[in-house]
Amino acid sequence: MEKVRVGKIVNTFGIRGELKVDAYTDFPDERFQVGNALFVRFHNEDVELEISRHRVHKGYDLMAFKDLENINFVEKYKGCFLYAYRDESLLDEDEHYISDYIGCMVYNYGKELGKVVQLRDNTYQDIFVVDYNGKQILIPKVDAFVKNIDVDQKRIDVELIAGFIDED
């Protein structure tokens, strides 16, 4: 079963084993429920952990894991990413995981532009970061520019206005 990145452990919090997590998910209430399993990628291995406590504090998710409720047991996980199993039921129609967009080829008026290397989650709209001959092009994920997205075919069709592409 495929796993998706749902957060990054940025620090410990207190001495009772809580970890300060920067959430990378639009579904923290579902993903971070007490009793759910998450995976910590530690030294290129996924360690399965069960959430024993969860709360939100100053914009961060704080959580502790069963049998690791001491700072000495969790300090080693600082900087590690958290993963969960991919769950299509959390998505609405025409929604996709960020990982679905990575690697999609972008075409501007039918001409190959480059590959999506990142999707930035912005306050107002998501932004595709496209590698164009070693340079980055930022394309807002809005209907004015993005005309078609086919993640199955790994293709995104856009219609950009002058100024998006630096032709230097």
C-alpha positions as CSV (number, residue, x, y, z in Angstrom):
1,M,0.0,0.0,0.0
2,E,1.3,3.4,-1.0
3,K,2.2,5.9,1.7
4,V,1.9,9.7,1.5
5,R,3.9,12.3,3.5
6,V,1.6,13.9,6.1
7,G,4.0,16.0,8.2
8,K,7.5,16.7,9.4
9,I,8.7,16.5,13.0
10,V,10.3,19.9,13.7
11,N,11.1,19.5,17.4
12,T,10.2,18.0,20.7
13,F,7.7,19.7,23.0
14,G,8.1,19.2,26.8
15,I,9.5,16.1,28.5
16,R,6.5,13.8,28.1
17,G,7.4,12.7,24.6
18,E,5.3,15.1,22.6
19,L,6.6,16.0,19.1
20,K,5.9,19.3,17.4
21,V,4.7,18.5,13.8
22,D,4.4,20.7,10.8
23,A,1.4,19.1,9.1
24,Y,1.6,18.5,5.3
25,T,-2.0,17.2,5.1
26,D,-5.3,18.9,4.4
27,F,-6.9,16.3,6.8
28,P,-5.2,16.6,10.1
29,D,-8.3,15.7,12.1
30,E,-8.6,12.4,10.3
31,R,-4.8,11.6,10.0
32,F,-3.9,12.5,13.6
33,Q,-6.7,10.9,15.5
34,V,-5.7,9.1,18.7
35,G,-5.3,5.4,17.9
36,N,-4.2,5.9,14.3
37,A,-0.9,4.6,13.0
38,L,1.7,6.8,11.4
39,F,5.1,5.9,10.0
40,V,8.3,7.8,10.9
41,R,10.9,7.5,8.2
42,F,14.1,7.0,10.4
43,H,17.4,6.0,8.7
44,N,15.5,5.0,5.5
45,E,13.2,2.6,7.4
46,D,9.5,3.2,8.2
47,V,8.8,2.8,11.9
48,E,5.1,2.3,12.7
49,L,3.9,4.3,15.7
50,E,0.4,4.6,17.3
51,I,-0.8,8.1,18.3
52,S,-1.6,8.2,22.0
53,R,-2.2,12.0,22.3
54,H,-2.9,14.8,19.8
55,R,-3.6,18.5,20.2
56,V,-2.9,21.7,18.3
57,H,-0.8,24.4,19.8
58,K,0.2,27.7,18.1
59,G,-0.3,26.3,14.6
60,Y,1.5,23.1,15.1
61,D,0.2,19.6,15.8
62,L,1.6,18.2,19.0
63,M,1.4,14.4,19.4
64,A,2.8,11.6,21.4
65,F,3.1,8.0,20.5
66,K,2.2,4.8,22.5
67,D,5.1,3.5,24.6
68,L,7.3,6.5,23.6
69,E,5.9,9.1,26.1
70,N,9.3,10.4,27.2
71,I,11.6,12.9,25.5
72,N,14.5,10.5,25.6
73,F,12.6,8.0,23.3
74,V,11.5,10.6,20.6
75,E,14.3,13.1,20.4
76,K,16.0,11.1,17.7
77,Y,13.0,11.7,15.4
78,K,13.5,15.4,15.1
79,G,13.7,16.3,11.4
80,C,12.0,13.1,10.3
81,F,9.0,12.9,8.0
82,L,5.7,11.3,9.0
83,Y,3.8,9.1,6.5
84,A,0.3,7.5,6.4
85,Y,-1.3,5.2,4.0
86,R,-2.8,6.8,1.0
87,D,-6.6,7.1,1.4
88,E,-8.6,8.1,-1.6
89,S,-11.8,8.4,0.4
90,L,-10.5,11.7,2.0
91,L,-10.4,13.4,-1.4
92,D,-13.2,15.1,-3.2
93,E,-13.9,14.6,-6.8
94,D,-11.1,16.1,-9.0
95,E,-8.8,16.3,-6.0
96,H,-5.4,14.7,-5.9
97,Y,-2.5,14.2,-3.6
98,I,0.5,16.5,-4.1
99,S,2.6,13.5,-5.1
100,D,0.3,12.9,-8.0
101,Y,1.4,16.2,-9.6
102,I,5.1,15.7,-9.2
103,G,6.7,14.5,-12.4
104,C,3.8,15.6,-14.6
105,M,4.9,17.1,-17.9
106,V,3.6,20.6,-18.5
107,Y,2.6,21.8,-21.9
108,N,2.1,25.5,-22.8
109,Y,-0.2,25.8,-25.8
110,G,0.8,22.2,-26.7
111,K,4.5,22.8,-26.5
112,E,6.5,20.9,-23.9
113,L,7.6,23.2,-21.1
114,G,9.0,21.0,-18.3
115,K,8.2,18.8,-15.4
116,V,6.5,19.7,-12.1
117,V,9.1,19.3,-9.4
118,Q,7.1,20.7,-6.5
119,L,3.6,22.0,-5.6
120,R,3.7,24.9,-3.1
121,D,0.7,25.2,-0.9
122,N,0.0,28.9,-0.9
123,T,-2.6,30.8,1.2
124,Y,-4.5,31.8,-1.9
125,Q,-3.9,29.0,-4.4
126,D,-1.4,26.2,-5.0
127,I,1.5,26.9,-7.2
128,F,3.2,24.5,-9.6
129,V,7.0,24.7,-9.6
130,V,8.1,23.6,-13.1
131,D,11.7,22.8,-14.1
132,Y,12.2,24.7,-17.4
133,N,15.8,24.1,-18.7
134,G,17.2,24.3,-15.2
135,K,15.2,27.3,-14.2
136,Q,12.0,27.4,-12.1
137,I,8.7,28.6,-13.5
138,L,6.0,29.3,-10.9
139,I,2.5,28.7,-12.3
140,P,-0.6,29.3,-10.1
141,K,-3.0,26.4,-10.1
142,V,-5.9,28.5,-11.3
143,D,-8.3,28.0,-14.2
144,A,-7.0,31.2,-15.9
145,F,-3.7,29.4,-16.6
146,V,-4.3,25.6,-16.0
147,K,-6.6,24.3,-18.7
148,N,-6.3,20.5,-18.2
149,I,-4.8,18.1,-15.6
150,D,-4.5,14.4,-16.3
151,V,-2.6,12.8,-13.5
152,D,-3.1,9.3,-15.0
153,Q,-1.3,10.4,-18.2
154,K,1.1,12.7,-16.1
155,R,0.1,15.7,-18.3
156,I,-0.8,19.3,-17.4
157,D,-1.9,21.7,-20.2
158,V,-1.5,25.4,-19.5
159,E,-1.9,28.7,-21.4
160,L,0.5,31.2,-20.0
161,I,0.7,34.9,-20.7
162,A,3.9,36.8,-21.5
163,G,6.3,37.2,-18.7
164,F,5.9,33.7,-17.1
165,I,8.9,32.3,-19.1
166,D,12.2,34.1,-19.0
167,E,13.7,33.5,-22.4
168,D,17.1,34.9,-21.5
